[in-house]
Amino acid sequence: MNEATKEIGITLQPNMLVKNADMRQSTLHLTSLEGSVTANSDFSNCQFIDVKMENNIFAGVSMEGSSMRYCSLNNVIIESSEFEGLIINGYNISEIIRGMEQLQ
């Protein structure tokens, strides 16, 4: 296993406070972060695969270039955030919202 794919021993668990984390280019798989607060952290170019994130708060977090698979986004609220190029199940959400705004 080379350095780029090395697994590290960080225990992620529910109800955590994560601040100023540099998680760029990481893969989170079969992990639970339920009820956690993540602030001022960088999750750019990460993969979230089958990760439980119910009742989480993300504030000041970058997920640019990241992908999510087998995740629930039920009851998610996104406010005061950038979403240019956001794709959900093949649909460009930013284009859909722009179209809706033009109709109003």
PyRosetta script that sets phi, psi and omega in degrees:
from pyrosetta import init, pose_from_sequence

init()
pose = pose_from_sequence("MNEATKEIGITLQPNMLVKNADMRQSTLHLTSLEGSVTANSDFSNCQFIDVKMENNIFAGVSMEGSSMRYCSLNNVIIESSEFEGLIINGYNISEIIRGMEQLQ")
pose.set_psi(1, 122.8)
pose.set_omega(1, -179.9)
pose.set_phi(2, -82.1)
pose.set_psi(2, 170.8)
pose.set_omega(2, -176.4)
pose.set_phi(3, -58.5)
pose.set_psi(3, -34.2)
pose.set_omega(3, -177.1)
pose.set_phi(4, -68.5)
pose.set_psi(4, -25.6)
pose.set_omega(4, -178.2)
pose.set_phi(5, -111.4)
pose.set_psi(5, 11.5)
pose.set_omega(5, -177.6)
pose.set_phi(6, -65.0)
pose.set_psi(6, 134.3)
pose.set_omega(6, 175.3)
pose.set_phi(7, -86.5)
pose.set_psi(7, 139.8)
pose.set_omega(7, 178.4)
pose.set_phi(8, -114.9)
pose.set_psi(8, 155.3)
pose.set_omega(8, -174.0)
pose.set_phi(9, -91.6)
pose.set_psi(9, 63.4)
pose.set_omega(9, 174.5)
pose.set_phi(10, -101.9)
pose.set_psi(10, 125.5)
pose.set_omega(10, 178.8)
pose.set_phi(11, -90.2)
pose.set_psi(11, 114.7)
pose.set_omega(11, 174.7)
pose.set_phi(12, -99.1)
pose.set_psi(12, 135.6)
pose.set_omega(12, -175.8)
pose.set_phi(13, -148.4)
pose.set_psi(13, 168.2)
pose.set_omega(13, 178.1)
pose.set_phi(14, -62.5)
pose.set_psi(14, 158.5)
pose.set_omega(14, 173.9)
pose.set_phi(15, 60.2)
pose.set_psi(15, 41.1)
pose.set_omega(15, 178.3)
pose.set_phi(16, -98.4)
pose.set_psi(16, 156.0)
pose.set_omega(16, 167.4)
pose.set_phi(17, -108.7)
pose.set_psi(17, 117.5)
pose.set_omega(17, -179.9)
pose.set_phi(18, -114.5)
pose.set_psi(18, 119.4)
pose.set_omega(18, -179.8)
pose.set_phi(19, -128.2)
pose.set_psi(19, 140.4)
pose.set_omega(19, 173.4)
pose.set_phi(20, 54.7)
pose.set_psi(20, 35.4)
pose.set_omega(20, -179.0)
pose.set_phi(21, -82.7)
pose.set_psi(21, 137.3)
pose.set_omega(21, 173.7)
pose.set_phi(22, -106.4)
pose.set_psi(22, 92.9)
pose.set_omega(22, -176.4)
pose.set_phi(23, -107.6)
pose.set_psi(23, 16.0)
pose.set_omega(23, -176.2)
pose.set_phi(24, -49.5)
pose.set_psi(24, 138.5)
pose.set_omega(24, 174.7)
pose.set_phi(25, 59.9)
pose.set_psi(25, 28.9)
pose.set_omega(25, 178.2)
pose.set_phi(26, -94.6)
pose.set_psi(26, 162.2)
pose.set_omega(26, 172.1)
pose.set_phi(27, -119.0)
pose.set_psi(27, 122.7)
pose.set_omega(27, 174.5)
pose.set_phi(28, -107.0)
pose.set_psi(28, 121.2)
pose.set_omega(28, -173.4)
pose.set_phi(29, -135.2)
pose.set_psi(29, 130.6)
pose.set_omega(29, 179.1)
pose.set_phi(30, 50.3)
pose.set_psi(30, 51.1)
pose.set_omega(30, -176.8)
pose.set_phi(31, -120.2)
pose.set_psi(31, 149.8)
pose.set_omega(31, 175.3)
pose.set_phi(32, -116.8)
pose.set_psi(32, 123.8)
pose.set_omega(32, 175.3)
pose.set_phi(33, -121.0)
pose.set_psi(33, 24.7)
pose.set_omega(33, -173.6)
pose.set_phi(34, -55.3)
pose.set_psi(34, 134.6)
pose.set_omega(34, 175.8)
pose.set_phi(35, 70.8)
pose.set_psi(35, 15.5)
pose.set_omega(35, -177.5)
pose.set_phi(36, -90.7)
pose.set_psi(36, 161.8)
pose.set_omega(36, 174.0)
pose.set_phi(37, -118.4)
pose.set_psi(37, 126.0)
pose.set_omega(37, 178.0)
pose.set_phi(38, -120.6)
pose.set_psi(38, 123.1)
pose.set_omega(38, -175.3)
pose.set_phi(39, -131.3)
pose.set_psi(39, 142.7)
pose.set_omega(39, 173.4)
pose.set_phi(40, 48.1)
pose.set_psi(40, 50.4)
pose.set_omega(40, -176.0)
pose.set_phi(41, -126.7)
pose.set_psi(41, 158.8)
pose.set_omega(41, -177.5)
pose.set_phi(42, -116.1)
pose.set_psi(42, 111.0)
pose.set_omega(42, 175.9)
pose.set_phi(43, -112.0)
pose.set_psi(43, 29.1)
pose.set_omega(43, -177.9)
pose.set_phi(44, -61.7)
pose.set_psi(44, 140.2)
pose.set_omega(44, 176.4)
pose.set_phi(45, 57.8)
pose.set_psi(45, 32.9)
pose.set_omega(45, 177.0)
pose.set_phi(46, -94.1)
pose.set_psi(46, 164.2)
pose.set_omega(46, 171.1)
pose.set_phi(47, -117.2)
pose.set_psi(47, 127.7)
pose.set_omega(47, 174.8)
pose.set_phi(48, -110.8)
pose.set_psi(48, 110.9)
pose.set_omega(48, -176.3)
pose.set_phi(49, -123.0)
pose.set_psi(49, 114.3)
pose.set_omega(49, 178.8)
pose.set_phi(50, 54.3)
pose.set_psi(50, 51.0)
pose.set_omega(50, -179.1)
pose.set_phi(51, -105.4)
pose.set_psi(51, 131.2)
pose.set_omega(51, 177.4)
pose.set_phi(52, -88.5)
pose.set_psi(52, 121.4)
pose.set_omega(52, -178.7)
pose.set_phi(53, -133.1)
pose.set_psi(53, 30.5)
pose.set_omega(53, -179.1)
pose.set_phi(54, -61.5)
pose.set_psi(54, 141.0)
pose.set_omega(54, 176.1)
pose.set_phi(55, 58.8)
pose.set_psi(55, 33.9)
pose.set_omega(55, 176.5)
pose.set_phi(56, -90.7)
pose.set_psi(56, 157.0)
pose.set_omega(56, 170.5)
pose.set_phi(57, -122.7)
pose.set_psi(57, 126.0)
pose.set_omega(57, 174.3)
pose.set_phi(58, -115.4)
pose.set_psi(58, 120.9)
pose.set_omega(58, 180.0)
pose.set_phi(59, -132.7)
pose.set_psi(59, 124.5)
pose.set_omega(59, -179.8)
pose.set_phi(60, 67.3)
pose.set_psi(60, 36.3)
pose.set_omega(60, -176.1)
pose.set_phi(61, -112.6)
pose.set_psi(61, 133.9)
pose.set_omega(61, 174.1)
pose.set_phi(62, -99.1)
pose.set_psi(62, 130.0)
pose.set_omega(62, 173.9)
pose.set_phi(63, -123.9)
pose.set_psi(63, 23.4)
pose.set_omega(63, -176.7)
pose.set_phi(64, -56.8)
pose.set_psi(64, 129.9)
pose.set_omega(64, 178.0)
pose.set_phi(65, 77.7)
pose.set_psi(65, 6.0)
pose.set_omega(65, -178.1)
pose.set_phi(66, -86.1)
pose.set_psi(66, 163.9)
pose.set_omega(66, 175.9)
pose.set_phi(67, -131.8)
pose.set_psi(67, 149.1)
pose.set_omega(67, 178.3)
pose.set_phi(68, -126.3)
pose.set_psi(68, 132.7)
pose.set_omega(68, 178.0)
pose.set_phi(69, -132.5)
pose.set_psi(69, 141.8)
pose.set_omega(69, 178.2)
pose.set_phi(70, 56.4)
pose.set_psi(70, 40.6)
pose.set_omega(70, -179.7)
pose.set_phi(71, -114.6)
pose.set_psi(71, 148.5)
pose.set_omega(71, 174.1)
pose.set_phi(72, -93.5)
pose.set_psi(72, 127.9)
pose.set_omega(72, 174.3)
pose.set_phi(73, -114.2)
pose.set_psi(73, 25.0)
pose.set_omega(73, 178.2)
pose.set_phi(74, -63.5)
pose.set_psi(74, 136.3)
pose.set_omega(74, 175.3)
pose.set_phi(75, 59.8)
pose.set_psi(75, 30.6)
pose.set_omega(75, 177.6)
pose.set_phi(76, -84.8)
pose.set_psi(76, 136.6)
pose.set_omega(76, 176.4)
pose.set_phi(77, -116.5)
pose.set_psi(77, 124.9)
pose.set_omega(77, 177.6)
pose.set_phi(78, -117.5)
pose.set_psi(78, 120.0)
pose.set_omega(78, -178.5)
pose.set_phi(79, -132.9)
pose.set_psi(79, 148.5)
pose.set_omega(79, 175.4)
pose.set_phi(80, 48.7)
pose.set_psi(80, 46.0)
pose.set_omega(80, -175.9)
pose.set_phi(81, -132.3)
pose.set_psi(81, 156.0)
pose.set_omega(81, 175.1)
pose.set_phi(82, -90.7)
pose.set_psi(82, 140.3)
pose.set_omega(82, -178.4)
pose.set_phi(83, -141.5)
pose.set_psi(83, 24.0)
pose.set_omega(83, 179.0)
pose.set_phi(84, -59.3)
pose.set_psi(84, 125.2)
pose.set_omega(84, 179.1)
pose.set_phi(85, 82.3)
pose.set_psi(85, 9.5)
pose.set_omega(85, 178.5)
pose.set_phi(86, -67.9)
pose.set_psi(86, 122.4)
pose.set_omega(86, -179.6)
pose.set_phi(87, -115.7)
pose.set_psi(87, 125.3)
pose.set_omega(87, 174.9)
pose.set_phi(88, -124.0)
pose.set_psi(88, 119.2)
pose.set_omega(88, -179.4)
pose.set_phi(89, 48.9)
pose.set_psi(89, 41.1)
pose.set_omega(89, 176.3)
pose.set_phi(90, 87.3)
pose.set_psi(90, -5.2)
pose.set_omega(90, -179.5)
pose.set_phi(91, -99.7)
pose.set_psi(91, 130.1)
pose.set_omega(91, 177.1)
pose.set_phi(92, -80.4)
pose.set_psi(92, 102.5)
pose.set_omega(92, -173.6)
pose.set_phi(93, -65.1)
pose.set_psi(93, -37.7)
pose.set_omega(93, -179.2)
pose.set_phi(94, -62.9)
pose.set_psi(94, -37.3)
pose.set_omega(94, 177.1)
pose.set_phi(95, -68.3)
pose.set_psi(95, -38.6)
pose.set_omega(95, 178.7)
pose.set_phi(96, -64.0)
pose.set_psi(96, -44.5)
pose.set_omega(96, -179.8)
pose.set_phi(97, -66.3)
pose.set_psi(97, -40.2)
pose.set_omega(97, 176.1)
pose.set_phi(98, -58.9)
pose.set_psi(98, -42.9)
pose.set_omega(98, 178.2)
pose.set_phi(99, -63.1)
pose.set_psi(99, -40.1)
pose.set_omega(99, 178.3)
pose.set_phi(100, -66.7)
pose.set_psi(100, -39.5)
pose.set_omega(100, 179.6)
pose.set_phi(101, -64.3)
pose.set_psi(101, -35.4)
pose.set_omega(101, 179.2)
pose.set_phi(102, -68.1)
pose.set_psi(102, -29.3)
pose.set_omega(102, 179.0)
pose.set_phi(103, -73.9)
pose.set_psi(103, -22.0)
pose.set_omega(103, -176.3)
pose.set_phi(104, -80.3)
pose.dump_pdb("model.pdb")
